[in-house]
Amino acid sequence: MTEKEQWKLSVLKGLWFPILTTCTNLVMDRSSHLQKEALDTFFSILDCAVSHFSADLWREVLSQVFLPLLEDINLALVTSYKLL
């Protein structure tokens, strides 16, 4: 990756990651209405961004935003199941 590509990736991460991580944090909120809205917003953003994100940015989004979200959801489900 060239220096210019690294710089662009850094700028895009700086713009998109706060938005995406805020959505993922809201997905874990106790309010089911807020969870649904946050998840809908998260996937709408990804759907709109699909053509604008480079492969490198997608790798970053998947590894640093999406996979941790799935891990958090899994942990919440496992914890809920153990409490039953």
C-alpha positions in Angstrom: 0.0 0.0 0.0 1.4 3.4 -1.0 1.7 6.3 1.5 -1.2 8.1 -0.2 -3.4 5.0 0.1 -2.4 4.7 3.8 -3.3 8.3 4.4 -6.7 8.0 2.6 -7.4 4.8 4.7 -6.5 6.7 7.9 -8.8 9.6 7.0 -11.7 7.4 6.1 -11.3 5.4 9.3 -11.3 8.7 11.2 -14.5 9.7 9.6 -16.4 6.4 9.5 -15.3 4.5 12.6 -16.8 6.8 15.2 -20.2 6.6 13.4 -20.0 2.8 13.0 -18.8 2.1 16.6 -21.4 4.4 18.0 -24.1 2.4 16.2 -22.6 -0.9 17.4 -22.5 0.5 21.0 -26.2 1.4 20.7 -27.0 -2.1 19.4 -26.1 -3.4 22.8 -28.4 -1.0 24.6 -31.1 -2.5 26.8 -33.9 -0.7 24.8 -35.1 -3.0 22.1 -36.4 -0.1 20.0 -33.0 1.6 20.2 -31.2 -1.7 19.3 -33.4 -2.1 16.2 -32.9 1.5 15.1 -29.1 1.3 15.7 -28.8 -2.0 13.8 -30.9 -0.7 10.9 -28.8 2.4 10.8 -25.5 0.4 10.9 -26.6 -1.8 8.0 -27.9 1.2 6.0 -24.6 2.9 6.3 -22.7 -0.2 5.2 -25.1 -0.7 2.3 -24.6 2.9 1.1 -20.9 2.7 1.6 -20.3 -0.6 -0.1 -19.2 1.1 -3.4 -17.2 3.8 -1.7 -15.1 1.7 0.7 -11.8 0.2 -0.6 -11.0 -3.5 0.1 -8.5 -2.3 2.8 -11.2 -0.2 4.6 -13.6 -3.1 4.4 -11.0 -5.4 6.1 -10.7 -2.8 8.9 -14.4 -2.4 9.3 -14.9 -6.2 9.4 -12.1 -6.9 11.8 -12.5 -3.8 14.1 -16.2 -3.1 14.0 -18.4 -5.9 12.7 -16.6 -8.9 14.3 -16.4 -7.3 17.8 -20.2 -6.5 17.4 -20.9 -10.2 16.7 -18.7 -11.2 19.7 -20.6 -8.8 22.0 -23.9 -10.2 20.8 -22.7 -13.7 21.3 -21.5 -12.9 24.8 -24.8 -11.3 25.7 -26.7 -14.3 24.4 -24.4 -16.7 26.4 -24.7 -14.6 29.5 -28.5 -14.5 29.2 -28.7 -18.2 28.6 -26.7 -18.9 31.7 -29.0 -16.7 33.8 -32.0 -18.8 32.9 
